[in-house]
Amino acid sequence: MTYRVITATLTARTAVHIGSGEGNDLTDALLRRDAAGRPIIPGTAIAGALRSLLTRLSPRLWAEKPPCVALTGGSGSCSCPVCHLFGDVNPTDEEGSQSAASRLLVFNATPSGNLPRSLIRDGVGIDRVTGAAARAGAVKFDLEVLPAGATFDLRLELRDAAPEDEALLAAGLAEWQARRLWLG
C-alpha cells in the first residue's frame, strides 16, 4: 500500500467567508467553525472545488479516456481518471460494478498561527436573472469574514494511487498554485 501525505498553507487573497448556514444577533451568516470555535475550511469544500477543476481539465490531459459521466449526463459507474482518484460519482454495489472509494482524503483546513479577528461585512442580494439588487426581503445582509492574508494549514492523503492519479492531482495542485482554482 502506498501512502503519500501532502501538506500546504492556504493564504487568502481576498476576504474569506465559508459559511455555516447559520446566523446570530450580530450577523446573518457566520463562518464555519470546528468544535473548538476556530474557523475552518471544510475538506468537502476543498475536495469539491478540486474535483470540479479536474473534471474539466482531465479530458485535455487524456483525450483517449472517456470523460466523466458528470459531464455527459450519463448514469452508472464511471471509469474516468477523476472518478478513479476521487471515487465514483454514481457508486453502486451491483455485481461487476467498477465503483471505488476515493483514493484522496482531504482534511479540513485549519487556521495556522495567530488567526486574525473576524470582521462583519455588508452584502447586497443580487437577483440572478436581472443582475440587479434583489427586491425581496433579503436585499441587504451581513456576513462574518476573515480578512485577506488569513492562512490555513491543509492536509491531503493519497492512498493506493496509480501514477495517473498522482499526475492528475499534481496537475490540479499546479492549477491551484497558478491561481486558477478558487474556494467559496
C-alpha positions as CSV (number, residue, x, y, z in Angstrom):
1,M,0.0,0.0,0.0
2,T,1.4,3.4,-1.0
3,Y,0.6,6.3,1.2
4,R,1.5,9.9,0.5
5,V,0.8,13.0,2.6
6,I,0.7,16.4,1.0
7,T,0.7,19.5,3.2
8,A,0.3,23.1,2.2
9,T,-0.5,26.5,3.5
10,L,-3.5,28.3,2.0
11,T,-3.3,32.1,2.0
12,A,-6.5,34.1,1.4
13,R,-6.1,36.7,-1.4
14,T,-9.4,38.3,-0.5
15,A,-11.7,38.2,2.5
16,V,-12.8,34.7,3.3
17,H,-16.4,33.5,4.0
18,I,-17.0,29.8,4.2
19,G,-20.5,29.9,5.7
20,S,-22.1,27.6,8.3
21,G,-25.6,28.4,7.1
22,E,-26.4,29.9,10.4
23,G,-26.6,33.4,11.8
24,N,-26.9,35.1,15.2
25,D,-27.7,38.5,16.7
26,L,-24.6,40.0,15.2
27,T,-24.6,38.7,11.6
28,D,-26.8,36.9,9.1
29,A,-24.1,34.5,8.0
30,L,-21.5,33.0,10.4
31,L,-18.2,31.3,9.4
32,R,-18.0,27.5,9.6
33,R,-16.2,26.6,12.8
34,D,-14.7,23.5,14.4
35,A,-15.7,22.1,17.9
36,A,-13.1,24.5,19.4
37,G,-14.7,27.5,17.8
38,R,-11.9,28.1,15.3
39,P,-12.9,28.9,11.7
40,I,-12.2,26.1,9.2
41,I,-12.5,25.4,5.5
42,P,-14.2,22.1,5.2
43,G,-12.3,19.3,3.4
44,T,-15.5,18.7,1.4
45,A,-15.4,22.2,0.1
46,I,-11.8,21.9,-1.0
47,A,-12.3,18.4,-2.5
48,G,-15.4,19.6,-4.4
49,A,-13.6,22.6,-5.9
50,L,-10.6,20.4,-6.8
51,R,-12.8,17.7,-8.3
52,S,-14.7,20.2,-10.4
53,L,-11.5,21.7,-11.7
54,L,-10.1,18.2,-12.6
55,T,-13.3,17.1,-14.2
56,R,-13.0,19.9,-16.7
57,L,-9.2,19.5,-17.0
58,S,-8.9,15.7,-17.4
59,P,-10.3,15.4,-21.0
60,R,-7.5,17.8,-22.0
61,L,-4.8,15.7,-20.3
62,W,-6.1,12.3,-21.5
63,A,-8.1,12.8,-24.7
64,E,-8.2,9.0,-25.2
65,K,-10.0,8.4,-21.9
66,P,-13.8,8.8,-21.6
67,P,-15.0,12.0,-20.0
68,C,-16.7,11.8,-16.6
69,V,-20.3,10.8,-16.6
70,A,-20.9,14.0,-14.6
71,L,-20.1,15.9,-17.9
72,T,-22.1,13.7,-20.2
73,G,-25.2,13.3,-18.0
74,G,-24.8,9.5,-18.0
75,S,-25.6,7.2,-15.2
76,G,-23.9,4.2,-13.7
77,S,-20.3,3.5,-12.7
78,C,-17.7,5.8,-14.3
79,S,-14.1,4.8,-15.2
80,C,-12.7,8.3,-15.9
81,P,-9.4,9.3,-14.2
82,V,-11.2,11.8,-11.9
83,C,-13.6,9.2,-10.5
84,H,-10.6,6.8,-10.1
85,L,-9.0,9.5,-7.9
86,F,-12.0,10.9,-6.0
87,G,-14.3,7.9,-6.0
88,D,-17.3,7.2,-8.3
89,V,-19.9,9.9,-8.8
90,N,-22.6,7.2,-9.2
91,P,-21.4,4.4,-6.8
92,T,-23.2,1.1,-6.9
93,D,-23.0,-2.2,-5.2
94,E,-24.2,-4.1,-8.3
95,E,-22.4,-7.3,-9.4
96,G,-19.4,-6.4,-11.7
97,S,-19.5,-2.7,-10.8
98,Q,-16.3,-0.7,-11.2
99,S,-17.3,1.6,-8.3
100,A,-14.4,2.5,-6.0
101,A,-13.9,4.8,-2.9
102,S,-11.8,7.9,-3.0
103,R,-8.1,7.4,-3.0
104,L,-7.7,11.1,-1.9
105,L,-8.6,12.1,1.6
106,V,-9.0,15.9,2.1
107,F,-9.0,17.1,5.7
108,N,-10.5,20.3,7.0
109,A,-8.1,23.3,6.6
110,T,-7.4,24.7,10.0
111,P,-6.0,28.2,10.9
112,S,-2.3,28.4,11.1
113,G,-0.6,30.6,13.6
114,N,-2.5,33.5,15.1
115,L,-5.8,33.9,13.3
116,P,-6.8,37.5,12.6
117,R,-10.0,38.7,14.2
118,S,-13.1,38.1,12.0
119,L,-15.0,41.1,10.6
120,I,-18.6,41.8,9.8
121,R,-19.2,42.9,6.2
122,D,-22.3,44.2,4.5
123,G,-23.7,42.4,1.5
124,V,-26.4,43.0,-1.0
125,G,-28.6,40.3,-2.5
126,I,-28.4,40.1,-6.3
127,D,-31.3,38.9,-8.5
128,R,-29.7,36.1,-10.6
129,V,-32.0,36.8,-13.5
130,T,-31.6,40.5,-13.8
131,G,-28.2,41.0,-12.2
132,A,-29.7,43.9,-10.2
133,A,-30.2,44.2,-6.5
134,A,-32.8,41.8,-5.3
135,R,-36.2,43.2,-4.5
136,A,-37.3,40.6,-1.9
137,G,-36.7,40.7,1.8
138,A,-33.1,39.6,1.6
139,V,-31.7,42.7,-0.2
140,K,-29.3,43.7,2.5
141,F,-27.5,41.2,4.7
142,D,-24.2,41.0,6.5
143,L,-21.7,38.2,6.9
144,E,-18.7,37.2,9.0
145,V,-15.4,37.2,7.1
146,L,-11.7,36.7,7.8
147,P,-9.5,39.3,6.2
148,A,-7.2,38.8,3.2
149,G,-4.0,37.2,4.3
150,A,-5.6,34.7,6.7
151,T,-3.7,31.4,6.5
152,F,-4.9,27.8,6.8
153,D,-3.0,24.5,7.0
154,L,-4.1,21.9,4.5
155,R,-3.5,18.2,4.6
156,L,-4.2,15.7,1.8
157,E,-3.6,11.9,2.0
158,L,-3.3,9.9,-1.2
159,R,-3.6,6.1,-0.7
160,D,-3.0,3.3,-3.2
161,A,-2.7,5.7,-6.0
162,A,-1.7,4.8,-9.6
163,P,0.8,7.1,-11.4
164,E,-2.2,8.5,-13.4
165,D,-3.8,9.6,-10.0
166,E,-0.6,11.3,-8.9
167,A,-0.3,13.1,-12.3
168,L,-3.9,14.3,-12.2
169,L,-3.6,15.5,-8.6
170,A,-0.3,17.2,-9.4
171,A,-1.9,19.0,-12.4
172,G,-4.8,20.2,-10.1
173,L,-2.4,21.4,-7.4
174,A,-0.3,23.2,-10.1
175,E,-3.5,24.9,-11.4
176,W,-4.4,26.0,-7.8
177,Q,-0.9,27.3,-7.3
178,A,-1.2,29.3,-10.5
179,R,-4.3,30.9,-9.1
180,R,-6.8,29.1,-11.4
181,L,-8.8,27.4,-8.5
182,W,-11.0,29.3,-6.1
183,L,-12.8,28.4,-2.9
184,G,-16.0,30.0,-1.9
